[in-house]
Amino acid sequence: MRKIKVLIEKHDDGYVAYPLGLRNGVAIVGQGNTYEEALADVTSAIRFTLESSTEAEIFDDEPPAAEVFVAEVQVPLSAEISR
């Protein structure tokens, strides 16, 4: 059993989920109409990738972030930036 941190994004048309800490060149994504569907889909995709990978390891040697935070910031457009 391995614990893997997964980021889940809510969009207007559903949810997208992907694991953190993958090696460069490895992509795993799950999606669903609900949070639970996206989580189940990405879990299935992770398991499939781990079981069928010819690579020794698909995750980085360093563990991903201990916690992930989402923040919203306001960024001025280029016309608003004084040079």
N, C-alpha and C positions, 0 to 999 in steps of 0.2 A: 504494500500500500504506500502510495506517495502523495503528499499534499502539494497541490499546485494552485497558485493564486491565479484567479481568472477575473478579468475586467469585463463588465457587462454594460453596454451602452443602450439607452432607450432612444429610439427614433420614432418619427411619426408613424411609420409602417411596421414597427416591430422592434425586436431586440437583436443585438449583435454581441457575441462573446468571444474573447480570445485570451489564451493563457499568457502570463508574463514570464520572462526569463528564457525565451527560446534562443537558440543559437542563430547567428546570421544565416539567412537562406532558408530557414524553416518557417513555414506559415501554417497556422491552424486557426480556423474560424468556425464558430457555430452561430446559428441564427434561429429565431422562432418568433411566433406571434406574442408569446408571453415570456417573462423572465425565466420561468421554470423550463419552458421549451428550449430557450437559447442555452441555458445551463446544461440541460440534458444533451443537447446536440453537440456542444463543445466538449463535454465529458466523453462522449462517444468518439469524437474525432481525435481527442488526445489518446484515448486507449488504443484506437486503431493505429495511430501513428507510432506509438510506443511498441506495439506488437509486430508491426510490419516494417519498421525502419531497419535499414541496413547499416545506419550510423550507430556507433557505440552509444552515443548519447545525443539527444535532441535539445537538451537544455544546457544553458551556460554553466560553467563550473561554479560561478558565483551565484548565490541565491538572489532572487529578485527582491525588490523593496519589501521591507517589513510591513508597511502599510501604504496604501495609495489614496491620495486625496484629489478631489476635483474642485477646481476654483474657476471662477469667471472673472475676467478682467476686461477693462475697456482699453483699447489700443487706438490711438489717433491714426487716421488715414494719412497717406503720404502728403496730401494737400494741406493737412493741419500741422504737419511737423515743420518747425522753423529750422532752416539750415544756416 
